[in-house]
Amino acid sequence: MCEPLDWLHLGGMERKAAIQNIREQANQIAAHVTAIHPLVPGLADPPTQGELLKALYELTKSVEVVKKQLLRLEKRDDSAVV
């Protein structure tokens, strides 16, 4: 079994790489969610379309939370250096 990652010992470079990788993945998720939007009308079923659009909106909000938290972490790291 793998040992849990010791977050206290994560170096600055490792954290920066993790932030960058997470940001890239979040951007990919956002792009895929955005690509789904124009496909929804093709379902031609208003109740389903409505539910899908709500779900896509929630996904978008969640991805934005991830990106916002990454920005906050970066700013906190930058202010600690100053």
N, C-alpha and C positions, 0 to 999 in steps of 0.2 A: 504494500500500500504506500502511496506517496505521502511524504511529509507535508504538512500544511506550509504554505509560503509565509515566511516571517517578514511581515510588512515593515517592521521597525528597521530591518537591515537592508531594505531596498535602497540602492544607491541612486543618486540623482540621474545618472545616465539611464539606468534601468527604468526609472519612473518616466523619464521623457520618452523612452521607446515605447513603454506601455501606453502612455497617453496618446502618442502618435498612432499606434496600432488600433487602439479603441476608437479614436476619431475616424480613422479610415474605414473601419467596419461600420460605424454609425452612419457615415456618409453613404456607404453602399446600401445600407438598409433604407435610408431616406430616399435614395434614388429608385430603389425597387418599389417602395410604397407609392412614390410619385408616379411611377410607370403604370401602376394598377388603376389609378383614378380614371384615365380616359377609357378604360375597358369596361367600367361598371355599367354605363348606359346600354351596352350590348347585351346585357342580361335581360332587358325588357321586362323586368319584374320590380315595380316600385318598392314593395316592402323589403325585398332582398337588397335592392340598391341602397335604400335608406340605411339599413343595418350595416352594410359593407362600408358605406361612407362614414358612418359613425365610428366603426372599428378602425378604419384607416386614419381618421382624425386622431383617435386615441393613440395609435401607433406613432403617428407623427409627433404628438405631444411628448410621448415617452422618449423618443429618440432625441428630441430637443432638450429634455431634462439631462440626458446623458452628456450631451455636448456642452451644456451650460455648466455642469459639475466639473467637467474637464477644464473649462476655462477658469473657473474659480480656483481649482487646484493649481493650475499654472500660475495664476496671479499671486496666490499665497506663497508658492515656492519662490517666485521672483522677488516678492517683498521681503522674504526671509534673508535673501542674499544681500540686499541693500543695507 
